[in-house]
């Protein structure tokens, strides 16, 4: 469940985020591996597994948040340029279409940011429920 280490372009951010969110999709499975039943506790150290899983979650959250923020910043800068261009070329349908397209892209990135918050909250809640006996993450 290693996170993607290569940096993606902002053009395919939705697909990249979907791939990067695989750890959150598999959180229950990972937590079940990290916190085995009492009969298997001697074979697995739940404290180190929970700590490792928390670190992995935290790293992917930072990476995804950084990617979304970076792409949002790029889109907002591009939007300002397109607004200036659209002001100069009021009757140019291509300039207006590009402006609307960039505005839609910004809304999409803002939605991804909201989705990220929801996924993070859900995963951390499940993590807390399963690992609270074994590992307390730093605040």
N, C-alpha and C positions, 0 to 999 in steps of 0.2 A: 504494500500500500504506500509506496513512495510517491511523494508529490512530484509533479512535473518540474524539472529543473530548467528546461529551456524556456526562454521568454517568448511569449506569443505576441503577435501583432494585434493591434486594436481592431483590425478588420475582421478577425475571426474570434473575437472575445467570447461570444456566447457559447460556441463549441468548446473553447478552451476552458471556460468556467465549468461547463458541464463535466468535462473530463476531470478537472481538479476537485470537483465535489464528490468524487467517488468515495472518499474516506467518510464523508457524512452519510452517504447512502448505505454504507456497510458498517455503520457505527455499532449497531446491536450485535452483529456477528463478532466484531473486534472486541467488544466489551465482554461477550460471553467467553471468548478465548482468554481474555485478561483476568477474569474473575471466575474461575472454575468452581464447580461444586466442592463441598467439603471433602469428598472422597478423592478428588484429584488435586487438592491444594498442595500436597507434598511435591508434586511434579512441576508446578508452576508457581513463580513468585508474583502474586497479584500486585504487590506494591510497585515493583519495577515495570511490570506490564502497563499498569495504569499511568505511571509517570511517563513512560515512553509514548503511550497513546496520546496523553495530554500534550506533550511536546510536539508530536506530529500534527495534532489538530491546530495548535497555536501557530505553527509554522505555515500551514496551509492557509489559515485565516489571514495572516500577515501578507502572504504572497498574493492571495486573491484580492484583498483589500487594496493593496498597492497597485495591482494591475487595473482594477476598476478606477481608482483615483487618477492614475496616470492617463488612462484613455479618456476619462471625463475631462481632465484638464486640456488634453489635445483637442477634443471636440469643441470645448468652449472657446479655445483660441481660434479654431477654424471658423466657428460661428461668428465671431466678431469680424473676421476678415470677410466672410460672406455677406454680413450685414452692410459693411462699407461698400462692397461691390454692388450689392442689390440697390443701395441708395444711389449710386452713380448710374446704374443701368436699370432704372425703374420698369422699363417696358420689356426687358429681356426675360423671357420665360425660363430659360435655362438657369439664370442666376437665381430666380425665385424658387425654382424646383430644387436647386442645390441647397438653398437656405432652409427650405422646409425639410429636406432630407437630413440635414445636420441637426435640426431641432428634434426630429424624430429619433435620431441616434442618441442625443443627450437624454431624452425621456427613457429610451431603452436602457441606457447605462444607469440612470437613477433607479429604474425598476430593478436592475441587477443588484444594485447596492441594497435595496430593501429586501430582496430575496436573500442576499447574503446574511443580513441581520437575522432573518427568520431562521435560516438553516443553522446559523451559529448558536442561536438561543436553544433551538430544539436539541442539537447535538450535545451541547454543554449540560442541558438538563438531564438527558439520559446518562451522560458521563457521571454527573454528580450522584444520580440515583444508584448506579452500579458500583462506582469506585469510592464512594465516600468513606467506607470502612478502611480502605487501604491507602488512599493517597488524597491529600488536601492540596490543591493547586495554590500557588502563591497569588495573592490579590494584587 
